[in-house]
Every structure is written in structure tokens, then in C-alpha cells.
């Protein structure tokens, strides 16, 4: 990160970046800012844990195992993150 103190990333921005953060993708500076935010924000730590569990659940399921309505609702939910 740069030497200048930047303000702490707001929760709304951190939450939008959590999926990329879990995947290890995204820009290094963004990952550092998310790390900094997570060091202080218990709410977003909970969101990160939820997204991690959701990712694991999705990875263990196939689309054929789910009802189409449930898949559509889940896709809408993920788009809103």
C-alpha cells in the first residue's frame, strides 16, 4: 500500500470485493484494503465466512441437483452482492 493514509474502505465496497478476495483475484492494493477493513469490521468478517460457506456449497452441488427456482433466486442474490 502507499505511504499515505487512506480512509478505511466502507463496508459496501468491502462486501462487493469479498468474492474476488476469497478467490485470490483482483488487484493487490484492493486485497490489502480488504485485509485492512476485515481487521476492524466483524460484520464483514461474518459476510466473508458466509460467502466462503456458500462458495463451498455451490462447488459441491450440481445444477441438476437444485430446483430451477432456487438457482434463479440464488443467482439474483449473488448479483446483488
C-alpha positions as CSV (number, residue, x, y, z in Angstrom):
1,X,0.0,0.0,0.0
2,X,1.2,3.6,-0.4
3,X,2.6,5.7,2.4
4,X,-0.3,8.0,2.6
5,X,-3.1,7.0,5.0
6,X,-6.2,6.3,3.0
7,X,-9.5,6.1,4.8
8,X,-10.8,2.7,5.8
9,X,-12.8,1.0,3.0
10,X,-16.5,1.3,3.6
11,X,-18.4,-2.0,4.2
12,X,-20.4,-1.6,1.0
13,X,-17.1,-1.6,-1.0
14,X,-15.6,-4.4,1.0
15,X,-18.6,-6.7,0.6
16,X,-18.6,-6.2,-3.2
17,X,-15.0,-7.4,-3.3
18,X,-15.3,-10.4,-0.9
19,X,-15.8,-13.0,-3.6
20,X,-12.7,-11.9,-5.5
21,X,-10.9,-11.8,-2.2
22,X,-11.7,-15.4,-1.5
23,X,-10.7,-16.4,-4.9
24,X,-7.3,-14.6,-4.6
25,X,-8.1,-12.5,-7.6
26,X,-8.3,-8.8,-8.0
27,X,-5.7,-6.1,-7.6
28,X,-3.2,-6.4,-4.9
29,X,-4.0,-2.9,-3.5
30,X,-7.7,-3.9,-3.3
31,X,-6.8,-7.1,-1.4
32,X,-4.7,-5.1,1.0
33,X,-7.6,-2.6,1.6
34,X,-10.0,-5.5,2.2
35,X,-7.5,-7.0,4.7
36,X,-7.3,-3.7,6.5
37,X,-11.1,-3.5,6.6
38,X,-11.5,-7.0,7.9
39,X,-9.1,-6.3,10.7
40,X,-11.6,-3.9,12.1
41,X,-15.0,-5.0,10.9
42,X,-16.7,-8.0,12.5
43,X,-19.7,-7.7,10.3
44,X,-17.7,-8.1,7.1
45,X,-15.8,-11.0,8.6
46,X,-19.1,-12.7,9.0
47,X,-20.0,-11.9,5.4
48,X,-16.7,-13.4,4.3
49,X,-17.4,-16.5,6.3
50,X,-20.9,-16.8,4.8
51,X,-19.6,-16.3,1.2
52,X,-16.9,-18.9,1.9
53,X,-19.6,-21.4,3.0
54,X,-21.8,-20.5,0.1
55,X,-18.9,-21.0,-2.3
56,X,-18.2,-24.4,-0.9
57,X,-21.8,-25.4,-1.0
58,X,-22.1,-24.4,-4.7
59,X,-18.9,-26.2,-5.5
60,X,-20.3,-29.4,-4.0
61,X,-23.6,-29.3,-5.8
62,X,-24.5,-29.6,-9.5
63,X,-27.2,-27.5,-11.1
64,X,-29.2,-30.7,-11.8
65,X,-29.4,-31.3,-8.0
66,X,-31.2,-28.0,-7.4
67,X,-34.7,-26.8,-8.3
68,X,-34.6,-24.2,-11.1
69,X,-36.4,-21.6,-8.9
70,X,-33.8,-21.9,-6.2
71,X,-31.0,-21.5,-8.7
72,X,-32.6,-18.3,-10.1
73,X,-33.1,-16.9,-6.6
74,X,-29.5,-17.7,-5.7
75,X,-28.2,-16.1,-8.9
76,X,-30.2,-12.9,-8.2
77,X,-28.9,-12.9,-4.6
78,X,-25.3,-13.2,-5.8
79,X,-25.7,-10.4,-8.3
80,X,-26.8,-8.1,-5.5
81,X,-23.6,-8.7,-3.5
